[in-house]
């Protein structure tokens, strides 16, 4: 279930990017989207997979049990909530960094 929530968070991120794009004249085109975002998509999927695998270790479970009271939202939502936060957060951060590097390389 955590992997599915993480994948849905990544999907929400990319749908959000599509709806708030600067040039809204063209309709959605899978071929263009993949060619324009392939590097970001691959890196985001790999990073999210790595964090999800780490999160399912016994050490991560122990760390979640010993969080300070300020992080009480994690107690309430647990690993499913953390999966969504990781999916959205890594997607946002990684997309910005990778997109910037890809644009620099294409200049």
C-alpha positions as protocol buffer text, in pm:
chain_id: "A"
residue {
  index: 1
  type: UNK
  ca { x: 0 y: 0 z: 0 }
}
residue {
  index: 2
  type: UNK
  ca { x: 283 y: 241 z: 79 }
}
residue {
  index: 3
  type: UNK
  ca { x: 432 y: 193 z: -268 }
}
residue {
  index: 4
  type: UNK
  ca { x: 97 y: 265 z: -428 }
}
residue {
  index: 5
  type: UNK
  ca { x: 52 y: 584 z: -225 }
}
residue {
  index: 6
  type: UNK
  ca { x: 403 y: 692 z: -321 }
}
residue {
  index: 7
  type: UNK
  ca { x: 333 y: 626 z: -689 }
}
residue {
  index: 8
  type: UNK
  ca { x: 4 y: 818 z: -667 }
}
residue {
  index: 9
  type: UNK
  ca { x: 188 y: 1112 z: -508 }
}
residue {
  index: 10
  type: UNK
  ca { x: 434 y: 1115 z: -802 }
}
residue {
  index: 11
  type: UNK
  ca { x: 140 y: 1100 z: -1042 }
}
residue {
  index: 12
  type: UNK
  ca { x: -29 y: 1392 z: -863 }
}
residue {
  index: 13
  type: UNK
  ca { x: 294 y: 1591 z: -893 }
}
residue {
  index: 14
  type: UNK
  ca { x: 317 y: 1541 z: -1270 }
}
residue {
  index: 15
  type: UNK
  ca { x: -54 y: 1609 z: -1325 }
}
residue {
  index: 16
  type: UNK
  ca { x: -10 y: 1930 z: -1128 }
}
residue {
  index: 17
  type: UNK
  ca { x: 289 y: 2024 z: -1344 }
}
residue {
  index: 18
  type: UNK
  ca { x: 77 y: 1968 z: -1657 }
}
residue {
  index: 19
  type: UNK
  ca { x: -221 y: 2175 z: -1544 }
}
residue {
  index: 20
  type: UNK
  ca { x: -5 y: 2467 z: -1429 }
}
residue {
  index: 21
  type: UNK
  ca { x: 232 y: 2474 z: -1727 }
}
residue {
  index: 22
  type: UNK
  ca { x: 320 y: 2804 z: -1888 }
}
residue {
  index: 23
  type: UNK
  ca { x: 218 y: 2720 z: -2247 }
}
residue {
  index: 24
  type: UNK
  ca { x: -139 y: 2591 z: -2234 }
}
residue {
  index: 25
  type: UNK
  ca { x: -202 y: 2602 z: -2608 }
}
residue {
  index: 26
  type: UNK
  ca { x: -111 y: 2240 z: -2684 }
}
residue {
  index: 27
  type: UNK
  ca { x: -317 y: 1943 z: -2568 }
}
residue {
  index: 28
  type: UNK
  ca { x: -158 y: 1654 z: -2379 }
}
residue {
  index: 29
  type: UNK
  ca { x: 71 y: 1441 z: -2596 }
}
residue {
  index: 30
  type: UNK
  ca { x: 232 y: 1129 z: -2447 }
}
residue {
  index: 31
  type: UNK
  ca { x: 521 y: 1124 z: -2696 }
}
residue {
  index: 32
  type: UNK
  ca { x: 616 y: 1487 z: -2632 }
}
residue {
  index: 33
  type: UNK
  ca { x: 572 y: 1452 z: -2256 }
}
residue {
  index: 34
  type: UNK
  ca { x: 800 y: 1149 z: -2234 }
}
residue {
  index: 35
  type: UNK
  ca { x: 1066 y: 1308 z: -2456 }
}
residue {
  index: 36
  type: UNK
  ca { x: 1051 y: 1630 z: -2252 }
}
residue {
  index: 37
  type: UNK
  ca { x: 1042 y: 1473 z: -1903 }
}
residue {
  index: 38
  type: UNK
  ca { x: 1214 y: 1134 z: -1932 }
}
residue {
  index: 39
  type: UNK
  ca { x: 1521 y: 1225 z: -1726 }
}
residue {
  index: 40
  type: UNK
  ca { x: 1316 y: 1377 z: -1444 }
}
residue {
  index: 41
  type: UNK
  ca { x: 1069 y: 1087 z: -1443 }
}
residue {
  index: 42
  type: UNK
  ca { x: 1338 y: 816 z: -1428 }
}
residue {
  index: 43
  type: UNK
  ca { x: 1531 y: 990 z: -1148 }
}
residue {
  index: 44
  type: UNK
  ca { x: 1216 y: 1059 z: -946 }
}
residue {
  index: 45
  type: UNK
  ca { x: 1104 y: 696 z: -972 }
}
residue {
  index: 46
  type: UNK
  ca { x: 1449 y: 567 z: -871 }
}
residue {
  index: 47
  type: UNK
  ca { x: 1479 y: 809 z: -578 }
}
residue {
  index: 48
  type: UNK
  ca { x: 1130 y: 731 z: -454 }
}
residue {
  index: 49
  type: UNK
  ca { x: 1192 y: 358 z: -484 }
}
residue {
  index: 50
  type: UNK
  ca { x: 1513 y: 390 z: -283 }
}
residue {
  index: 51
  type: UNK
  ca { x: 1341 y: 586 z: -6 }
}
residue {
  index: 52
  type: UNK
  ca { x: 1047 y: 346 z: 2 }
}
residue {
  index: 53
  type: UNK
  ca { x: 1284 y: 50 z: 37 }
}
residue {
  index: 54
  type: UNK
  ca { x: 1469 y: 230 z: 315 }
}
residue {
  index: 55
  type: UNK
  ca { x: 1145 y: 320 z: 488 }
}
residue {
  index: 56
  type: UNK
  ca { x: 1042 y: -46 z: 505 }
}
residue {
  index: 57
  type: UNK
  ca { x: 1351 y: -152 z: 697 }
}
residue {
  index: 58
  type: UNK
  ca { x: 1345 y: -245 z: 1063 }
}
residue {
  index: 59
  type: UNK
  ca { x: 1571 y: 51 z: 1148 }
}
residue {
  index: 60
  type: UNK
  ca { x: 1327 y: 296 z: 991 }
}
residue {
  index: 61
  type: UNK
  ca { x: 1041 y: 144 z: 1188 }
}
residue {
  index: 62
  type: UNK
  ca { x: 1235 y: 189 z: 1512 }
}
residue {
  index: 63
  type: UNK
  ca { x: 1321 y: 548 z: 1416 }
}
residue {
  index: 64
  type: UNK
  ca { x: 954 y: 626 z: 1350 }
}
residue {
  index: 65
  type: UNK
  ca { x: 862 y: 490 z: 1692 }
}
residue {
  index: 66
  type: UNK
  ca { x: 1115 y: 723 z: 1862 }
}
residue {
  index: 67
  type: UNK
  ca { x: 1021 y: 1051 z: 1695 }
}
residue {
  index: 68
  type: UNK
  ca { x: 991 y: 1365 z: 1909 }
}
residue {
  index: 69
  type: UNK
  ca { x: 642 y: 1494 z: 1995 }
}
residue {
  index: 70
  type: UNK
  ca { x: 681 y: 1780 z: 1743 }
}
residue {
  index: 71
  type: UNK
  ca { x: 648 y: 1525 z: 1465 }
}
residue {
  index: 72
  type: UNK
  ca { x: 313 y: 1396 z: 1591 }
}
residue {
  index: 73
  type: UNK
  ca { x: 158 y: 1402 z: 1243 }
}
residue {
  index: 74
  type: UNK
  ca { x: 382 y: 1107 z: 1154 }
}
residue {
  index: 75
  type: UNK
  ca { x: 240 y: 913 z: 1450 }
}
residue {
  index: 76
  type: UNK
  ca { x: -109 y: 975 z: 1318 }
}
residue {
  index: 77
  type: UNK
  ca { x: -48 y: 899 z: 950 }
}
residue {
  index: 78
  type: UNK
  ca { x: 239 y: 653 z: 990 }
}
residue {
  index: 79
  type: UNK
  ca { x: 417 y: 506 z: 692 }
}
residue {
  index: 80
  type: UNK
  ca { x: 132 y: 569 z: 445 }
}
residue {
  index: 81
  type: UNK
  ca { x: 142 y: 942 z: 520 }
}
residue {
  index: 82
  type: UNK
  ca { x: 518 y: 943 z: 503 }
}
residue {
  index: 83
  type: UNK
  ca { x: 497 y: 767 z: 165 }
}
residue {
  index: 84
  type: UNK
  ca { x: 286 y: 1051 z: 27 }
}
residue {
  index: 85
  type: UNK
  ca { x: 518 y: 1316 z: 170 }
}
residue {
  index: 86
  type: UNK
  ca { x: 822 y: 1141 z: 23 }
}
residue {
  index: 87
  type: UNK
  ca { x: 649 y: 1103 z: -315 }
}
residue {
  index: 88
  type: UNK
  ca { x: 550 y: 1468 z: -340 }
}
residue {
  index: 89
  type: UNK
  ca { x: 862 y: 1610 z: -176 }
}
residue {
  index: 90
  type: UNK
  ca { x: 1116 y: 1412 z: -374 }
}
residue {
  index: 91
  type: UNK
  ca { x: 925 y: 1471 z: -696 }
}
residue {
  index: 92
  type: UNK
  ca { x: 921 y: 1846 z: -640 }
}
residue {
  index: 93
  type: UNK
  ca { x: 1285 y: 1870 z: -533 }
}
residue {
  index: 94
  type: UNK
  ca { x: 1429 y: 1626 z: -785 }
}
residue {
  index: 95
  type: UNK
  ca { x: 1228 y: 1767 z: -1075 }
}
residue {
  index: 96
  type: UNK
  ca { x: 1355 y: 2119 z: -1010 }
}
residue {
  index: 97
  type: UNK
  ca { x: 1719 y: 2013 z: -983 }
}
residue {
  index: 98
  type: UNK
  ca { x: 1718 y: 1770 z: -1277 }
}
residue {
  index: 99
  type: UNK
  ca { x: 1518 y: 2001 z: -1502 }
}
residue {
  index: 100
  type: UNK
  ca { x: 1765 y: 2282 z: -1436 }
}
residue {
  index: 101
  type: UNK
  ca { x: 2062 y: 2056 z: -1519 }
}
residue {
  index: 102
  type: UNK
  ca { x: 1897 y: 1924 z: -1836 }
}
residue {
  index: 103
  type: UNK
  ca { x: 1832 y: 2280 z: -1955 }
}
residue {
  index: 104
  type: UNK
  ca { x: 2194 y: 2375 z: -1882 }
}
residue {
  index: 105
  type: UNK
  ca { x: 2319 y: 2076 z: -2083 }
}
residue {
  index: 106
  type: UNK
  ca { x: 2092 y: 2160 z: -2379 }
}
residue {
  index: 107
  type: UNK
  ca { x: 2223 y: 2517 z: -2410 }
}
